[in-house]
């Protein structure tokens, strides 16, 4: 577990009681099976630039709440959020649910798990 400050970890832990999480391997299986979902990378611009999951949409944690309704107005769409390890995406998922999005999933394991498993990535 990364060495994150106690207050941040408390926020994440609380958010995780209210959201749905799925392991990155399960998300990969669903993508491979063609299940309809929108994958959203919530990492910072510099992290996105170094690589991301193919076909992902970039809405960083700093702007996702501001920009989500314009980018993805369908509040019934299945949204899979990921970040480096699943902490920032959990916080973002919690906020999107508060905004009325009904099918939000935080990808547990995040970018780190995805890349360590050797799953495909791209750079723009």
TIMARGU-203685 format. One record per residue: residue number from 1; y, x, z of N, C-alpha, C, O in turn. Coordinates in Angstrom, 2 decimals. Layout:
# TIMARGU-203685
- NUM, Y, X, Z, Y, X, Z, Y, X, Z, Y, X, Z
...
END
This chain:
# TIMARGU-203685
- 1, -1.19, 0.85, 0.00, 0.00, 0.00, 0.00, 1.25, 0.89, 0.00, 1.34, 1.81, 0.81
- 2, 2.18, 0.63, -0.88, 3.40, 1.44, -0.91, 4.14, 1.38, 0.42, 3.96, 0.46, 1.22
- 3, 4.96, 2.37, 0.63, 5.70, 2.48, 1.88, 7.01, 1.70, 1.76, 8.08, 2.28, 1.56
- 4, 6.90, 0.37, 1.89, 8.08, -0.48, 1.78, 8.61, -0.79, 3.18, 7.86, -0.80, 4.15
- 5, 9.92, -1.06, 3.28, 10.52, -1.40, 4.58, 9.92, -2.69, 5.15, 9.48, -3.58, 4.42
- 6, 9.91, -2.75, 6.46, 9.30, -3.87, 7.19, 9.89, -5.23, 6.82, 9.16, -6.20, 6.65
- 7, 11.21, -5.31, 6.70, 11.85, -6.57, 6.37, 11.44, -7.09, 5.00, 11.23, -8.29, 4.82
- 8, 11.34, -6.18, 4.03, 10.91, -6.55, 2.68, 9.47, -7.07, 2.71, 9.17, -8.10, 2.12
- 9, 8.60, -6.35, 3.41, 7.19, -6.76, 3.50, 7.05, -8.12, 4.18, 6.18, -8.91, 3.81
- 10, 7.90, -8.40, 5.16, 7.87, -9.70, 5.83, 8.25, -10.81, 4.85, 7.60, -11.85, 4.81
- 11, 9.29, -10.59, 4.05, 9.70, -11.55, 3.03, 8.57, -11.82, 2.05, 8.28, -12.97, 1.72
- 12, 7.93, -10.75, 1.57, 6.84, -10.88, 0.60, 5.67, -11.65, 1.22, 5.10, -12.53, 0.58
- 13, 5.34, -11.30, 2.45, 4.21, -11.97, 3.13, 4.47, -13.47, 3.25, 3.57, -14.28, 3.03
- 14, 5.69, -13.84, 3.60, 6.05, -15.27, 3.70, 5.97, -15.95, 2.34, 5.45, -17.06, 2.22
- 15, 6.49, -15.28, 1.30, 6.46, -15.85, -0.05, 5.02, -16.07, -0.50, 4.71, -17.08, -1.12
- 16, 4.15, -15.13, -0.17, 2.75, -15.22, -0.60, 2.01, -16.40, 0.03, 0.95, -16.79, -0.46
- 17, 2.55, -16.96, 1.11, 1.91, -18.14, 1.70, 2.22, -19.39, 0.88, 1.55, -20.41, 1.02
- 18, 3.24, -19.31, 0.01, 3.69, -20.49, -0.74, 3.36, -20.43, -2.23, 3.55, -21.42, -2.94
- 19, 2.87, -19.30, -2.70, 2.67, -19.14, -4.15, 1.19, -18.95, -4.49, 0.35, -18.75, -3.61
- 20, 0.91, -19.02, -5.78, -0.43, -18.75, -6.28, -0.46, -17.32, -6.80, 0.44, -16.89, -7.53
- 21, -1.50, -16.60, -6.42, -1.70, -15.24, -6.93, -3.03, -15.18, -7.66, -3.99, -15.84, -7.26
- 22, -3.07, -14.38, -8.72, -4.33, -14.12, -9.41, -4.41, -12.63, -9.70, -3.41, -11.99, -10.02
- 23, -5.60, -12.10, -9.58, -5.84, -10.69, -9.84, -5.58, -10.37, -11.30, -5.84, -11.18, -12.19
- 24, -5.05, -9.17, -11.56, -4.72, -8.76, -12.93, -5.93, -8.82, -13.85, -5.77, -9.07, -15.05
- 25, -7.12, -8.60, -13.34, -8.33, -8.67, -14.18, -8.59, -10.11, -14.64, -9.02, -10.33, -15.78
- 26, -8.33, -11.08, -13.77, -8.50, -12.49, -14.14, -7.47, -12.91, -15.18, -7.77, -13.66, -16.10
- 27, -6.23, -12.41, -15.02, -5.19, -12.70, -16.01, -5.59, -12.13, -17.37, -5.42, -12.79, -18.40
- 28, -6.12, -10.92, -17.39, -6.54, -10.28, -18.64, -7.62, -11.13, -19.33, -7.57, -11.33, -20.54
- 29, -8.57, -11.63, -18.56, -9.63, -12.49, -19.12, -9.04, -13.75, -19.73, -9.45, -14.17, -20.82
- 30, -8.08, -14.36, -19.05, -7.46, -15.57, -19.56, -6.66, -15.29, -20.84, -6.69, -16.09, -21.77
- 31, -5.96, -14.17, -20.87, -5.23, -13.80, -22.09, -6.19, -13.58, -23.24, -5.96, -14.04, -24.36
- 32, -7.28, -12.86, -22.96, -8.30, -12.60, -24.00, -8.91, -13.89, -24.52, -9.29, -13.98, -25.69
- 33, -9.01, -14.90, -23.65, -9.60, -16.18, -24.04, -8.58, -17.08, -24.74, -8.91, -18.17, -25.20
- 34, -7.34, -16.61, -24.83, -6.31, -17.38, -25.52, -5.72, -18.52, -24.72, -5.12, -19.44, -25.29
- 35, -5.88, -18.46, -23.40, -5.28, -19.52, -22.58, -3.76, -19.47, -22.69, -3.17, -18.38, -22.65
- 36, -3.12, -20.63, -22.84, -1.66, -20.62, -22.99, -0.95, -20.23, -21.70, -1.09, -20.89, -20.67
- 37, -0.18, -19.16, -21.79, 0.61, -18.70, -20.64, 1.72, -17.80, -21.15, 1.60, -17.18, -22.20
- 38, 2.77, -17.75, -20.39, 3.88, -16.86, -20.69, 3.87, -15.77, -19.63, 4.03, -16.05, -18.44
- 39, 3.69, -14.53, -20.07, 3.67, -13.40, -19.15, 5.10, -12.87, -19.04, 5.75, -12.58, -20.05
- 40, 5.57, -12.74, -17.81, 6.94, -12.31, -17.56, 6.94, -11.04, -16.71, 6.40, -11.01, -15.61
- 41, 7.56, -10.00, -17.25, 7.72, -8.73, -16.55, 9.00, -8.80, -15.73, 10.09, -8.94, -16.29
- 42, 8.87, -8.71, -14.40, 10.04, -8.84, -13.52, 10.57, -7.48, -13.08, 11.40, -7.40, -12.17
- 43, 10.09, -6.41, -13.70, 10.52, -5.06, -13.30, 11.91, -4.74, -13.84, 12.48, -5.51, -14.62
- 44, 12.44, -3.62, -13.43, 13.76, -3.16, -13.87, 13.71, -2.73, -15.34, 12.64, -2.46, -15.89
- 45, 14.88, -2.67, -15.96, 14.99, -2.29, -17.37, 14.32, -0.95, -17.68, 13.62, -0.82, -18.69
- 46, 14.53, 0.04, -16.81, 13.94, 1.36, -17.07, 12.42, 1.34, -16.96, 11.75, 2.10, -17.65
- 47, 11.87, 0.49, -16.11, 10.41, 0.36, -16.00, 9.86, -0.31, -17.26, 8.85, 0.14, -17.81
- 48, 10.51, -1.37, -17.72, 10.13, -2.08, -18.95, 10.12, -1.11, -20.13, 9.19, -1.11, -20.94
- 49, 11.16, -0.29, -20.22, 11.31, 0.64, -21.35, 10.16, 1.65, -21.42, 9.82, 2.12, -22.51
- 50, 9.57, 1.98, -20.28, 8.46, 2.94, -20.26, 7.14, 2.32, -20.69, 6.17, 3.04, -20.94
- 51, 7.09, 0.99, -20.77, 5.88, 0.31, -21.21, 5.72, -1.01, -20.50, 6.19, -1.21, -19.38
- 52, 5.02, -1.93, -21.18, 4.79, -3.26, -20.61, 3.57, -3.90, -21.26, 3.01, -3.37, -22.22
- 53, 3.17, -5.04, -20.73, 2.02, -5.78, -21.25, 2.42, -6.39, -22.59, 3.51, -6.96, -22.71
- 54, 1.56, -6.28, -23.60, 1.89, -6.84, -24.91, 2.26, -8.33, -24.82, 1.64, -9.10, -24.08
- 55, 3.27, -8.72, -25.59, 3.78, -10.10, -25.67, 4.47, -10.59, -24.40, 4.80, -11.77, -24.30
- 56, 4.69, -9.70, -23.45, 5.41, -10.11, -22.24, 6.89, -10.34, -22.56, 7.44, -9.77, -23.51
- 57, 7.50, -11.19, -21.75, 8.94, -11.45, -21.81, 9.55, -10.67, -20.65, 9.00, -10.65, -19.55
- 58, 10.69, -10.02, -20.89, 11.33, -9.26, -19.81, 12.44, -10.07, -19.18, 13.47, -10.33, -19.80
- 59, 12.23, -10.47, -17.94, 13.26, -11.11, -17.11, 13.19, -10.43, -15.75, 12.44, -10.86, -14.87
- 60, 13.96, -9.38, -15.59, 13.92, -8.58, -14.37, 14.26, -9.39, -13.13, 14.93, -10.42, -13.20
- 61, 13.78, -8.92, -12.00, 13.97, -9.60, -10.72, 15.44, -9.90, -10.45, 15.76, -10.90, -9.81
- 62, 16.33, -9.05, -10.93, 17.74, -9.26, -10.68, 18.36, -10.41, -11.45, 19.43, -10.90, -11.08
- 63, 17.70, -10.85, -12.54, 18.31, -11.88, -13.39, 17.41, -13.09, -13.64, 17.85, -14.06, -14.26
- 64, 16.18, -13.05, -13.19, 15.22, -14.10, -13.57, 15.67, -15.49, -13.15, 15.55, -16.44, -13.93
- 65, 16.18, -15.62, -11.94, 16.59, -16.94, -11.48, 17.78, -17.45, -12.31, 17.89, -18.65, -12.58
- 66, 18.65, -16.55, -12.71, 19.82, -16.93, -13.51, 19.42, -17.32, -14.94, 19.99, -18.24, -15.52
- 67, 18.44, -16.61, -15.52, 18.14, -16.72, -16.95, 16.91, -17.54, -17.31, 16.74, -17.88, -18.48
- 68, 16.06, -17.87, -16.35, 14.77, -18.50, -16.65, 14.92, -19.85, -17.34, 14.17, -20.14, -18.28
- 69, 15.85, -20.68, -16.91, 15.95, -22.04, -17.47, 16.35, -22.02, -18.94, 15.95, -22.90, -19.71
- 70, 17.15, -21.04, -19.32, 17.54, -20.91, -20.72, 16.38, -20.29, -21.53, 16.10, -20.74, -22.64
- 71, 15.73, -19.29, -20.97, 14.64, -18.59, -21.68, 13.40, -19.47, -21.79, 12.75, -19.51, -22.83
- 72, 13.06, -20.18, -20.71, 11.85, -21.00, -20.67, 12.19, -22.32, -19.98, 11.99, -22.47, -18.78
- 73, 12.70, -23.29, -20.76, 13.11, -24.55, -20.15, 11.95, -25.44, -19.69, 12.15, -26.33, -18.87
- 74, 10.73, -25.20, -20.21, 9.57, -26.05, -19.87, 9.07, -25.72, -18.47, 8.44, -24.69, -18.24
- 75, 9.35, -26.62, -17.53, 8.97, -26.35, -16.14, 7.49, -26.58, -15.87, 7.01, -26.33, -14.76
- 76, 6.75, -27.05, -16.89, 5.29, -27.18, -16.76, 4.54, -26.01, -17.39, 3.32, -25.93, -17.28
- 77, 5.26, -25.11, -18.06, 4.60, -23.96, -18.69, 3.93, -23.10, -17.62, 4.42, -22.99, -16.50
- 78, 2.80, -22.49, -17.99, 2.15, -21.55, -17.07, 2.85, -20.21, -17.20, 2.86, -19.59, -18.27
- 79, 3.44, -19.77, -16.11, 4.18, -18.51, -16.07, 3.41, -17.51, -15.21, 3.08, -17.80, -14.06
- 80, 3.13, -16.35, -15.76, 2.47, -15.28, -15.01, 3.48, -14.16, -14.84, 3.89, -13.53, -15.81
- 81, 3.88, -13.91, -13.61, 4.88, -12.90, -13.31, 4.20, -11.63, -12.82, 3.24, -11.68, -12.05
- 82, 4.71, -10.49, -13.28, 4.19, -9.23, -12.75, 5.31, -8.23, -12.53, 6.37, -8.31, -13.15
- 83, 5.05, -7.30, -11.63, 5.96, -6.20, -11.35, 5.09, -4.96, -11.18, 4.02, -4.88, -11.78
- 84, 5.52, -3.99, -10.40, 4.73, -2.78, -10.23, 3.42, -3.02, -9.51, 2.37, -2.53, -9.94
- 85, 3.47, -3.79, -8.42, 2.25, -4.01, -7.64, 2.01, -5.43, -7.19, 0.94, -5.73, -6.65
- 86, 2.98, -6.31, -7.39, 2.80, -7.71, -7.01, 3.71, -8.19, -5.90, 3.54, -9.30, -5.40
- 87, 4.67, -7.37, -5.49, 5.58, -7.77, -4.42, 6.82, -8.48, -4.97, 7.12, -9.60, -4.57
- 88, 7.52, -7.82, -5.89, 8.72, -8.44, -6.47, 8.34, -9.71, -7.23, 9.08, -10.70, -7.21
- 89, 7.19, -9.68, -7.90, 6.77, -10.88, -8.65, 6.46, -12.03, -7.69, 6.66, -13.19, -8.05
- 90, 5.97, -11.73, -6.50, 5.71, -12.79, -5.51, 7.03, -13.43, -5.08, 7.11, -14.65, -4.96
- 91, 8.05, -12.61, -4.85, 9.35, -13.16, -4.46, 9.94, -14.00, -5.59, 10.49, -15.07, -5.34
- 92, 9.83, -13.51, -6.82, 10.35, -14.26, -7.97, 9.58, -15.56, -8.15, 10.18, -16.60, -8.43
- 93, 8.27, -15.53, -7.99, 7.45, -16.74, -8.14, 7.86, -17.78, -7.12, 7.96, -18.97, -7.44
- 94, 8.11, -17.36, -5.90, 8.55, -18.28, -4.85, 9.86, -18.96, -5.25, 10.00, -20.17, -5.11
- 95, 10.81, -18.19, -5.76, 12.09, -18.76, -6.17, 11.95, -19.70, -7.36, 12.59, -20.74, -7.39
- 96, 11.11, -19.34, -8.34, 10.94, -20.21, -9.50, 10.32, -21.55, -9.10, 10.67, -22.59, -9.65
- 97, 9.40, -21.52, -8.14, 8.83, -22.77, -7.64, 9.92, -23.62, -7.00, 9.95, -24.84, -7.18
- 98, 10.81, -22.99, -6.24, 11.92, -23.72, -5.61, 12.83, -24.32, -6.67, 13.50, -25.33, -6.41
- 99, 12.86, -23.72, -7.86, 13.69, -24.20, -8.96, 12.99, -25.28, -9.78, 13.55, -25.80, -10.74
- 100, 11.74, -25.63, -9.39, 11.05, -26.72, -10.05, 9.96, -26.32, -11.04, 9.35, -27.18, -11.67
- 101, 9.71, -25.03, -11.19, 8.60, -24.60, -12.05, 7.29, -24.86, -11.31, 7.13, -24.47, -10.15
- 102, 6.37, -25.53, -12.00, 5.17, -26.03, -11.32, 3.92, -25.18, -11.49, 2.97, -25.34, -10.72
- 103, 3.89, -24.28, -12.46, 2.69, -23.49, -12.73, 3.02, -22.00, -12.78, 2.94, -21.36, -13.83
- 104, 3.40, -21.49, -11.62, 3.81, -20.09, -11.52, 2.73, -19.28, -10.81, 2.22, -19.69, -9.76
- 105, 2.39, -18.15, -11.39, 1.36, -17.27, -10.82, 1.95, -15.87, -10.70, 2.59, -15.38, -11.63
- 106, 1.74, -15.24, -9.57, 2.11, -13.84, -9.40, 0.85, -13.01, -9.63, -0.19, -13.25, -9.01
- 107, 0.95, -12.02, -10.52, -0.21, -11.19, -10.86, -0.42, -10.10, -9.81, 0.33, -9.13, -9.75
- 108, -1.44, -10.29, -8.99, -1.76, -9.33, -7.93, -2.29, -8.06, -8.56, -3.15, -8.10, -9.44
- 109, -1.78, -6.93, -8.10, -2.17, -5.63, -8.66, -1.13, -5.11, -9.64, -0.97, -3.90, -9.81
- 110, -0.43, -6.04, -10.28, 0.71, -5.70, -11.12, 0.45, -4.69, -12.21, -0.68, -4.47, -12.64
- 111, 1.55, -4.07, -12.64, 1.52, -3.06, -13.70, 0.61, -1.90, -13.31, -0.12, -1.37, -14.15
- 112, 0.64, -1.51, -12.06, -0.17, -0.39, -11.59, -1.66, -0.67, -11.81, -2.38, 0.16, -12.36
- 113, -2.11, -1.84, -11.39, -3.52, -2.20, -11.57, -3.88, -2.30, -13.05, -4.92, -1.81, -13.48
- 114, -2.99, -2.93, -13.83, -3.21, -3.13, -15.26, -3.41, -1.78, -15.97, -4.37, -1.60, -16.72
- 115, -2.49, -0.84, -15.71, -2.57, 0.44, -16.41, -3.72, 1.30, -15.90, -4.36, 2.00, -16.68
- 116, -3.98, 1.26, -14.61, -5.10, 2.05, -14.07, -6.43, 1.56, -14.62, -7.38, 2.34, -14.71
- 117, -6.50, 0.28, -14.98, -7.73, -0.28, -15.57, -7.84, 0.06, -17.06, -8.86, -0.19, -17.69
- 118, -6.77, 0.64, -17.62, -6.79, 1.01, -19.03, -6.55, -0.16, -19.97, -6.88, -0.08, -21.16
- 119, -5.97, -1.24, -19.46, -5.67, -2.40, -20.31, -4.51, -2.05, -21.25, -3.73, -1.13, -20.96
- 120, -4.38, -2.78, -22.37, -3.38, -2.41, -23.36, -1.94, -2.57, -22.88, -1.61, -3.48, -22.13
- 121, -1.10, -1.63, -23.33, 0.32, -1.65, -23.04, 1.06, -1.31, -24.33, 0.49, -0.73, -25.25
- 122, 2.33, -1.66, -24.37, 3.16, -1.27, -25.51, 4.51, -0.79, -25.03, 4.92, -1.05, -23.90
- 123, 5.20, -0.09, -25.91, 6.60, 0.30, -25.69, 7.39, -0.18, -26.88, 6.94, -0.06, -28.02
- 124, 8.56, -0.73, -26.62, 9.41, -1.19, -27.71, 10.14, -0.01, -28.35, 10.91, -0.20, -29.30
END
